[in-house]
Amino acid sequence: MTKKLTRIIFYLLSVQVVALTTLTILRCVLYFANINLAANIPDKSCLVFRALLKGLHFDNLIASYVMLIPLVVLSILALSNKIYKGAIKFFNIYFIICYAIVFMISAADIPYFKYFFSHLDVSVFHWMGFGATTAGMIFQETSYYIYFSLYVILLVAFGLAVFYFGRRVYTLQSSDLSGKQYVIAVPCVILLWGLCFIGIRGGVDRYPLRVSNSYFCSNTFINQLGANPTFYLIKSTISFYRKYNNLEGLMSNEQALKFVQKELNSESKNGENPIGRYIKSDKAPSKVNVVIVLMESMSSEYMKIESNGRPLTPFLNKLKNESYYFDNFYSAGIHTNNGIAATLYGYPTQFDKTMMDIKVTNYRGLPVNLKERGYQTLFFLTSNPQYDNMNSFFIENGFDRIYSQYDYPRSKVVNNFGVQDDYLFEYGLSKLKEISKNDKPFLATFMTITNHPPYVIPPKYRDIAENDEYRAVAFADDCVRTFMQEASKQDWYQNTIFVLLGDHGRTIGSQSYDMALSYNQIPMFIYSPMFKDMPKRFSQFGGQIDVFPTIMGLLGISYTNNSLGIDLFREKRPYIYFVSNTHLGCIDDKHLYIYNPQDKKEGLYDYRNLKTDNIISDNKAEADSMRQYSFSMMITADYLKNNDFKR
């Protein structure tokens, strides 16, 4: 007859196997949902199989944590020849609750990865502070329903399996251990405890399992496929709360600041801002209007794509040949709050940290400088102004008026992100017509939303492309076209500078590196009827942090620049740097330098020729230069913010 201990071991191992099988299924779904990222990979099947094995390794770590308490408690009871029905039922519920969370993270990670080219990390907790809006965004995006349904099905199946295995423990007859049987039983239990500990540690190697252990080939997607989303989220959260600065300990604040002062030609002698430099204009200041359009998720790559025989962005492609256009322009981060703050105030993003925290950071930047010079400052949002703490941030940082979902007719609100771009621009033009009657110039900033799920696409765009992502891009492009067309009919148009750029990009196509360059490389247009030397193309590297000083230069305004941005018409960068949630990138005309602060790993790549080999050992001087430049800029920005210098 089967022993009680044997029944308990069978129960626990059965739960472990079913849990690992479920997580493997979710990992396979992640692969097939993003299979385009694995296109044209030699020996793909072999690499995917290895990634799944590595994934099983990570999954077992999480499962071992979950298993620890039931294993210890139930094995001790079994050694005492006791099986309590209540204890089994308790641990049935325990397993279901634990894995409901683990499976939910893995299921939610699938669409998140598809959008951000990264697993869920600590940044998602920021959005949870805006529960209703975030929930609305999720549940209004119908493409997410399949993952929610899959999650429910797998959780129900797992729950039924757990109850079945648990019922067998206390309903089937089993005998007690006695005498010499303990000689085998006790070491067996100790061995199981040891295996569980090894599982928690991730193996018997010198160091515990780390995210970097999932990396084994040159394809970034395949490497990331192996990491367990729950493990990744926990590690990201621990890293966030353990230290504020992701680059802490790599360079002192003094070293970084000295380098940046030299690089930016700062001779600041006062305590207001150690990188402050007075920029004296060589022309008379002009009272010119400024309109900034931050285009949601607008990657430069979209401008190269055709669908059904036509470009996705015919208007932007046309505008490219009619304006000042910057070919090598990059977003500061990969979130909207990053793009807004960097563009308007000239400060880089600190990895997964929001730029618009509950405690408002004050910057001078473009809105404050122009407001002090008599400008009316306006921001037009499609949605709830409280989302991302935008309302408090804008009010504290130079904006007179924020127009948002609260100002629009309810009939125009299409989802939790408010109105569509066409109505945003229509409404904005009507307000600009009113305020332009005042004898004051204006700064008007528009933040669009059409190119962000959940997509709401008018029927006439359905035949333009084969999927909603491309249709949304085409719709967004057409909204900008209509806006510029209607603006040209306004009295204020001839005296206005238009700046159009992406708030960030989007993961497009297969990716060769740990950072998706299409997520940071964005289009940047400057257009004005006043400029007689358009069009012009600029190949120098620039970023959102350069928009503020560049516009101030175009306006001919003398001012103190406390930001890390430069005037792209007067100065030149050797590199531009940017971040994702987890990596720092620095780029020039040939090389891409990437640093992972969590695993302290770095790489240098010949990205122009799409080479995936890490060539850092053969190009040490170049890597050192890019490292020093990007680290210094990021550490200095963090230092200035933490020490409350005037920004």
N, C-alpha and C positions, 0 to 999 in steps of 0.2 A: 504494500500500500504506500502511496506517496506521502512523504513527510510534509509537515506544515511549513518547514523552511523552504522546501522545494517549491511548494505552491506560491509562497511569497516571492521567491526569486523569479519564478515564471511570470508572475503578475508584473513585477517591476520591469523585467526585461522586455515584456510584451509592450508595455506603455512606451518604453524607450524606443523600441523599433518602430512603432506606429508614429511616434512624434518625429523621428528622423526621416521617415518615409514622407510624411506630410511636408516637412520643410524642404525636402528634395523636390517634391512636386512643385512647390512655390518657386523654388530656384529655377526649375525648368521653364515655368511660365515667364519668369523674369527674362530668361534667355530668349524665348520665342517672341516676347513682346518687344525686344530690342535687337532682333536678329539682324537688322540692317547694319548695326554697329560691328557685326562680325563678318561683313562681306569681304570677299577676296582674301581670306586668311588661308595660307597653306596649312595642310594637316588639321583642318578645323575640327573634325570629329575627335581626334586625339586630344587636342587642347581643351575642348569642351568637357571631355570625359575627365581629364585631370582637374579641371576647375570644379567639377561636381564632387570629385573625391576630396579636394581641399575644402569644399563647402560642407561636406559631411563631417570633416574634422572640426570646423567652427561650430556647426550645429550641435555636435556632440558636447562641446564645451558648455553651451547654453543648457542643453538637456541634462548634463551632469550637475549643474547648479540646481536645476529644478528637482533632480532626483535625490540630492543629498539628504534632506530631512526625512522623506519617506523611507529611504534605504536604511538609515540609522535606526529610526524608531521601529519599523516593521521587522527588521532583522533581529533586533534585540527581543522583541515580543516573540518571534518565532523560535529563537533559542530558548525562550522560557516556555515553549510549547503552548503559546497563547495566540489565538487569532480572534480579535474582537471585530464583530460585524460593524460596529460603530466606527472603529478606526479605519477600516477599509473604505467605508462610505465617505468618511471625512477626507481621505486622501484621493478618492475619486474626484470630489469637488475641487480639491486643491490642484490636482493635475489639470482639470478643465479650465480653471481660472487662470493658472499660470500660462498655459498654452493658448488660451484665448488672447492674451496680451502678445505673446511671442508670434503667433500666426497673424494677428492683426498688423503688427509692425512689418512683417514680411510681405503681406498682401498690399499694404499701403506703400511700401517701398517700390513696388513695381511701377506704378504711374509716376511716382516721384523721381525715380531714376530715369525714366523715359524723358522727363522734362528737364531735370537738372544735371544729368550725367554724373550723379553722385548718390550714394545711399543717404537715407534719412540721418540727419545729425542734429546737434543741439539747437540749431536755428529754428526748428519746427516749434519749439516751446515758446518762442516769441509770438508766433501767430496764434497760439492758443489763447493769448490774452484778448483776442478779437474773435471769440468763439462763434457768434452768430454769423458774422461775415465769412469767416473761414469755412464753417460748416456749409453755408449756402453755396460757396464756391465749389466745394467738393460734391455735394449732392445734386447740384445743377449741371454738373458735367457728366453727361450720360455715358461717356466712354469709361468712366470709373465703375459703372454698375457691374460690369463683368468681374472685376476684381473683388468687389463687395460680395457678389453672389458666390464666387469661388471660395471666399473666406468663410461664408456661412455654411456652405456645403461641407468643406473640409473640417470645420469645427464640430458640426453635428456628427459627422462620421467618426471623428476622433472621440467625441463624448460617448457615443454608443459603444465603441470598441473598449474604452476604459471601463464603462459599467459592466460590459460583458466579462472582461478579464477579472474585474473585482468580484463579481458574483460567483465566479468559479472558485475563488479562494475560500469563501465561507459556505458554499453549498455542497461542494464535493467532499467526500470523506478523506481525511488525511490523518496519519498517525503521528505520535509524539517521538521526539528524539530521546534516546536513552543510552546510558553507559558510554561504551567506546565510540559511539557515533559522533560524540562531541569532538573527538580527536580530529575528525574530518570536517565537521560542521563549523567549528570556531575558526580554523584557518581559512575556510572557504568564505566566511563572512568578512574576515579581515582583508582577504584578497579583494573582495568586491568593494570594500571601503577604499582600499588603495587604488583600484581602477577608477573609482569615482573621483578621487582626488587627482589622479593623473588626467582624467577627462577635464576637470575644472582648470587645471594648469595648462592643458592643451598639449600634453606630451611629456616626455622625459628629457627633453633637450635642456640645455643650460638656462635658457630664458623662456618665460611663459609665452604662450601664443599671442601674436600681435597681428594687427591688420596687415602689416607688410608681408606676413607669411603667405598671404593669398597671391602674391605676385610671383610669377614664374616665367612669363613670356613677354613678347614685345607688344602685344595687343592689350590696351588698357581695359577695354570692356571685359575681355576674358579674365584678366587679373581680378577685376572687381567682382566678377560673377561669384567667386569663391567665398567672399566675405559674408558672414551672417549679419543681416540688418540690425538685429537686436544687439549683437556684440558691438557693431559699428556705432550705433546710437549711444550705448553706454560709455564706450571709450571716448566718443566726442564730448559727451556731457561731463565726464570726469576731467578731461583735458581743459574744458572751458572753465570749470569752477576751481581747478587747481591753481591756475595762473591766468592773469588777465591778458598779458602780452604773449602771443604765440611765438614770438622771436626772442623771448626773454633769455638772457644768458649767452646769446650769440655775439653780442656787441654791446658795449656800454652806451648809456645815453650820451655821455660826453663825446665818445668817438663818433657816434652817429651824427650828433648835432654839428660837430666841427666839420665833418665831411659835407653835410647839407649846406651849411653856411658858405663853404667854399664853392660848392656846385652852383648855388643860386646867387652867388655874388652878394651875399648879405653882409652888411657892415653894421648891423644893429648893435647899439651900445646901451639901449635902455632895457628895462625889465618887462616891457609890454609883450614883446614877442622876439625871441632870439633869431628868428629867420626873417623878420620884417625888413622890407626894403622899399624905399620910396621910389616910385616909378613916375618920372616926370615926362609928360607927353610933349612931343615936338610939334604938336598942332593944337589949334584952339578947340576947346571942348564943344561938342554939338549936342543939341537937345533932340536926339534921335530916339524914336521908339525902338524897343527890342521885344521881339516875340520869339520865345523858345518853345519848340515842340519836342517833347520827349516821347518817342515812339516805342510802345510796349514790345519787348522781345524782338526788336528789329535787328537781326544779324546782317552783316554785310553779305553773307553767303546767299541770303534770299534774293539779292539783286542779280545773282548769276543763274538762277533757276528758271527754267521754262516749263510750262505745263500746257498741254493741249496746243502746242505750237505758238504760245505767246509768253512773254516774260511775266513773272508773278508781280513785279513792281514796275510797270511801264512808266508811271509818273516819276518815281525816284530815279529810275535810269535816265530819264530825260533831264531831270533837275541836275543830275550829276554833270551833265554837259553844258549846264547854263549857270553854274554857281562856282564858288570856291569849294572844292571838294578835297577831303583828306583821305588818302588811300590807306594809311596805316594808323588807324585811330581805334582806341580801346576803352572799354568801360572799366570802371574801378573795381566793380564786383559783379555779382550775378543776380542781385535783387533790386527791385524798384527803389527801395529806400537808399541803397548804395548809389544808384545812378542820379537820383535827385540831389542828394547832398554833395556828391562829388562835382556835379555839373555846376551847381549854383554857388558852391562855397570853396571848391578847390582843395578838398581833403580826401585822401585815399581811404578805402574801406579796410577795416581790420578783420579780415577773414569772415567768420560767421556772425560777427557782432552787428547788430542793427545800428544805423547812424541816427535813428530817431527814437532813442530810449525814453522811458517814462521820465527820467531826470533829463531835462532838455539841455543839450550842449549848445552854447551860443557861438555863432560864427559871424563874421562881417560879410564877406563874400559879395556877390553881385547885388542881391536885394537890398542889403543895408547900405552899401555904398551909393546905389542909385537913389534910394529913398532919401538919403541925406542931401542929395543934390536936386531934390524937388520932383522926383519921379513918383508916379502912382504905381504901386506894386500889387499885382494880381496873380492868383493861382487858380487854374481851372482843373478840377478833378471830375471824374465820372461818378465816383462812389462816395461812401461814407468817409468824411474827413477824419474820423477818429481812428480809422484803420492805420496801423503802423505809427500811431501817435502823430500823424501828419499835422492835424490842426494845431496842437500846442507847439510843435516844432516850427511851423511856418509863422505863427503869430510872434514867437520869440525871436525869429530870425529874419525880420524885415518885411513881411508881407502885410499890406493893409487889408486885403480882402481875400478870402478863400471861397470860391464858388464850388458847390458840391451837390451831391444827391439831394440835400435838403432844399436846394434852390430850384430843382427841376420838377416838372409835372409828374405825378405818380405814373401816368400813362406811358411816360417815356422810359421808365426804369424797367430794364429787361431781365436783370438777375441781381445777385448780391453785389456785383461790381458796378451797379448803377446803369447809366445810360450808355448808348453806343457812341462811337467816335463821331459819327455824322451829326448827331444832335449836340454833342459836346462842342464841336466847332461852330455849329449854327448858333447856339446859345452864346458862346464866347464872342462871336462876331457882333452880335446884337449889343452886348455889353461894351465892347470896345468902341462901337459907334457912338454910344452914349458918353463914355468917359473922354473920348478924344475931343469932345466939344470944350472940355476944360483947357485952359492954357497951360497944360502940364504934360510932359511926355509920359509914357508908360512902359513898364516892364510887365509883360504878360507871359506866363508859363502855362503850357497845356501838358497834361499827362494823359496819354491815351490808354485804351484798355482792350480794343477789339482783338488784338493778336494774343490774347491770354484766355485759356480755358476757364470756365465753360464758354465755348464759342456760340455766339448768336449771329447767324449769317443770313442776310436777306436772300430770298429765292433767286434773284437775278445773278448771284455769284455762284450758284450751285454747279453750273456747267463749266466754270472757269478752270477748275482743278479737280483732281481725283480724291482729295481728302480735305477734311475740315481745316487742318492746319494751313494748307496752302490757300484754301478759300479765304480764310481769315486774313492772311497776309495780303491777298489781292483786294479784299474789302478795305483793309487799313490803308493801303496805298491809294485807293480811290477816294477815301475820305480826306486824305491830305491833299490830293489833287483839287478836290472841290473847295477845300478851305483856302488854298492859295489862289484859286481862281476867283472866289468870292471876295477875298481880301483885296485883290487887285482893283476891285471896284470901289473901295473905300477911300475917303479923303486922306486918311492917315497913311495909306500904303506907300506913297512915294517917299515918305520920311521915316522908313522903318527898316531895321535889320532883322532878318529871319534866320534863326539857327535851328536846324532840324537834326536830330541824332537819336540813336537808340538808347533806351534806359539800360539795356544790356542786350545780349544776343540770345541764341538758342542753340541747343545741341542739334547739329544737322549732319547727316551722313555718318560714315564710320570715323572713329577717332583713333589717332595714333599715339596720343600722349595722355598723361594723367590729368591734364587740363584740356577741356574742349575749347580750342581757340575760337570756334564759331560762337561760343557763348560770350566771349569778351570782345571780339572784333566787331565793331559797329560802324555804320555809315555816319558821316559828319558833313553837313552842308552848311555853308553860310551864304545867304543870298540877300541882295538888296537892289532895288531899282537905282540906288545912288551910286553903285559901284560900276564904273565904266570899263573896268579891265577884266570883267568876267567873260568867259569861264577861265578858271585856273585850277590846276591839279597840284596838290602838295604831297610829296612822298615822305616828308619827315615824320618821325613817330610822335604821336601825341595821345592824350587821353582826356577823359571827362574833367579831370582836375585842372586842365588847361583852358577850359571854356571861359571861366570867370575873367582871368587876366587878358585873354585874347579879345573878349568883347570890350573890356575897359580900354584896351588899346585902340580898337576901332572907333570908339566914341571920343577918343582924344582927351580922356580924363586923367589928370594926375592924381595919384592915390598911393596909399601904403599897402603893399601886397604882403599879407601875413599868411598866405596859403602856400602850398607846395606846387602850385601851378605856375606855368610860364606863358608869356605871350608868344604864340606860335608864329607870328609874323615878325617878331623881333629876336627871338631866341631859338635855340635848337637843343633838343635832348639827345644824349648818346643812346638812351634806351627809354622804353616806357614799361612800367610795372603794373601789375593788376593781380587780383586774387579770385579764387573760387571760395567755397566755404572752407576748404581744407588745404589748398595749395597756393603758393605764391609763384607768380610767373614774371619773367623779365625778358624782353624781346628786343632784338635789333634786326637789321636787314637780313641776317643770315641765321642767327642762333636763337634758340629758345632755351632759357634757363628755368628750371622748375625745382622748387623746394617744398618738401612735405614736412611741416614742423612737428607733426605727431610722431613720425618715425625717424626724423632727422636724416632724411634721404634727399639727395639732390641729383639732378641730371642735366646734361647739355645736349641739345639735339639740332641737327641741320634740318630745320623745318621747311625751308624753302624748297629743298629737294625731297621732302617727305620721308626723310631717313628716320628710322626708329631706334638706331643704335645710340647708346649713351656714350658720347665722345668726350666726356668731361676729363678723363685722365690724359687725353692727348691735347687738350685745349685748356690747360689749367689757368693760364693768364686771363683768358677771356671769361672763364667761369668766375674767377676771383673778382674781376672787375664788375660783372653783372651782379654778383652776390653782394658786394660792398655797396653798390648803388641802390639796389632794391631794399636791402636790409636797412641801410641808413635812412632812407626816406620813410619807410614804414615805422621804424622805431622812433624817429623824430616826431612823426605825426602823433603817435601814441603818447609820447612824452609831453608834447604840448597840450594835448587834451587832458591828460591826467593831472597836470600841474596848473591847469586853468589859465594858461597864457591867453592873451587877447588873440582871437583867431579871425 
